[in-house]
Amino acid sequence: MAIRGKDEETKNGMKIVTNMDGEIRANNKLNSMMAKLTKIQKAAIRKKKKIADATGENINVREIVTDNAFKAAGDKKEPATVQEVKTYIKELLDKEFPEVTGPKR
């Protein structure tokens, strides 16, 4: 049985308890509440990113989310949000440019 302290904080509007796995549970709950991007939407974002990289322009996330083809490829009841698209683009950048760490000793 986990001992729950009185240390409580809010994360993205949710109350979490800072104990052994409070952070993990809060993140899992948040991820389950967010609508997931479909494979077609992810492919469209990757293509927009490649075009933006080639032309040297920035990616306009609001333009992607409001695009009719992008909306049609996603869930009709819970369409993708700007935050989800930004999170996916950040994941792409993290894969492309992983953090450099020092040698292991």
Residue pairs with C-beta under 8 A, 6 or more apart in sequence:
2 19
2 20
2 21
3 19
4 17
4 19
5 17
5 18
5 19
7 17
7 18
8 15
8 16
8 17
8 18
9 15
9 16
9 18
10 16
11 26
11 30
12 30
14 26
14 29
14 30
16 22
16 23
16 25
16 26
34 81
34 83
34 84
35 74
35 75
35 78
35 79
35 80
35 81
35 84
36 75
36 84
37 45
37 74
37 80
37 84
37 85
37 88
38 73
38 74
38 75
40 73
41 70
41 73
41 74
41 80
42 88
44 64
44 67
44 69
44 70
44 73
45 64
45 85
45 88
45 89
45 92
46 92
48 59
48 64
49 59
49 89
49 92
52 58
52 59
59 89
61 82
61 85
61 86
61 89
62 82
64 70
64 85
65 71
65 79
65 80
65 81
65 82
65 85
70 80
71 79
74 80
